[in-house]
Amino acid sequence: MPSGPLLADAPRIRKVLAVYRVSAILTGIFLLLLCALTVIRLAFNVDVELGGPFGFLALQPRSLITAVDLTTAILIVHGWLYVLYLGLDFLLWRMLRFSFRRFLFIALGGVIPGLSFYLEFRVPAYVNQQLAAAAASPTPAGAAA
């Protein structure tokens, strides 16, 4: 399989890339929140309760939470955002035809705190470089396929 994007896919790649950037930022924010809440849970054996009897936000033992368990809600939201992030990573991998190693490295952005913020800048630069190389190529990638 030839490497590099097809020029015909460039508009779709740019749309996926725009959604990827937003997804990377949101996934990174929720991962950092999740890390902070996990530290609070492990250090003090409490979760964050939203809208309970002790105010808007309160630290409560998990068994005493009667309102919204914000810690669990953030865990669930991060999980779904990571699914979106991983799906967009897959689409970029499929359309740009980069290596599986690069796919796995980008996928780690939703698991390693802070990495998604770095990748939010590096992946678009790489994608734009690949699109520019495909446009400058005398024979478009995939033309012989």
N, C-alpha and C positions, 0 to 999 in steps of 0.2 A: 504494500500500500504506500503510495507516495506521501511524503510528509508536507505539511504546510496547508494553509487554507485555500479554498477555491474562491476566486474573485466573485463568483455569483453569490456566495454565502456572506459577503462582507456586510450588507445591511442587517442580516439576521445576527451576525456575530456582534455587531455594535449594540444592538438591542439587548442581547443576552449579557454583554459586558456591562451595560448600564445597570441592569437589574442585579448583576453580580456585585457590583461596587456597593450598592445599597445593602444588599444581603450580607456582605462581608462586614460592614460597619455595625449593622444591627446584631449579627451573630457575635461579633467581638464584644459589644457592650453587654449583651446578656450573659456571655461567658464570664466576663469580669464580675458582674453582679453575682452570678452563681458561685464563683470562687469565694467572694467575700462572704456570702451567706453560708457557704459550707464551712468556712473558718469559724464563723459565729456559732453554727450548729455544733461543731466538734469541740470548740473551746468552752462554750457556756451551756451546751445542751438545750438551746432554745431556738425557736423559729420566729420569723417575723409575721405578726398577725395584722391584717388590714381591716380597719373598721370594727374592731372589737369593743368590748366594754371599757377597755383601758385607754382609749384614744384612737386617733387615726392610724398610727403605727405603734405597735407595742411588741416587745420581746416576750414570748410566752413559751413555756414547755409545750412540746407538740401535743401532748394529751389534753392540755387545757384550752386549746384553740377552739373558739366557737364561731368565729367569722371566717374570712378568707385567709388561708395559709399562703402568704405571699412567697415564701421560700419554694413551696411546691409549684406554685403558679409560674414563677420565673424558670424553674427547672423544665417545666413542660413547654413554655414558650421558646426557651433556648433549643430544646430538642427539635421542635418543628422548624425553627429558623435554620438549624443545622441541616435538616432534610432539604430545605430549599437551597441552601448554600451548596450542598453536595450535588444536588440535581443540576444547578447552574455550572458547577465545576465539570460535571459529566458532559453537559452540552458543549462547553468550551473545548473539552478534550476531543469530543467527536468532530466538531467543526474545524478545529485548528490542527488536529492530528498530531498533537505533541505526545511525548513519551508517557508511558504509564507511571514512571517514577515522578514526573512532574505533576501528574494527576493526583498521586498519593500525597505529595508534598503540599499541594494546594488544599487537599482535603484535611490535612492536619491543622489548617487555619481555624477551624471551628472547634478544635480540641485543645490546642496549646494557647493559653492566654496571651494576647498581644500579637500573635502571629497573623491573625486576619487583618489587622490594621496595616502591617507591613505588606502583606499580599495585596491589599486593596490598591496600593500604589504600584507594586511590581508587576502584577498580572496585566493591567491595562497597558503598561509600557511594553511588555512582551508581546501582547496581542497586536498593538499598533505597529510594532517592529515587524511582526510576521505578515501583517496585511500590506505594509509598505514593500516588503521584499517580494510578496506575491504580485503586487501591482507593477513592480519594476522588472520582474522576470520576463524575458522575451517569450518563453513558452509558459502559459499559465499552468499552475499545478493542477493535475487531474485532467488535463486536456486529452491525454492519450488514453484515459480510462474509459 
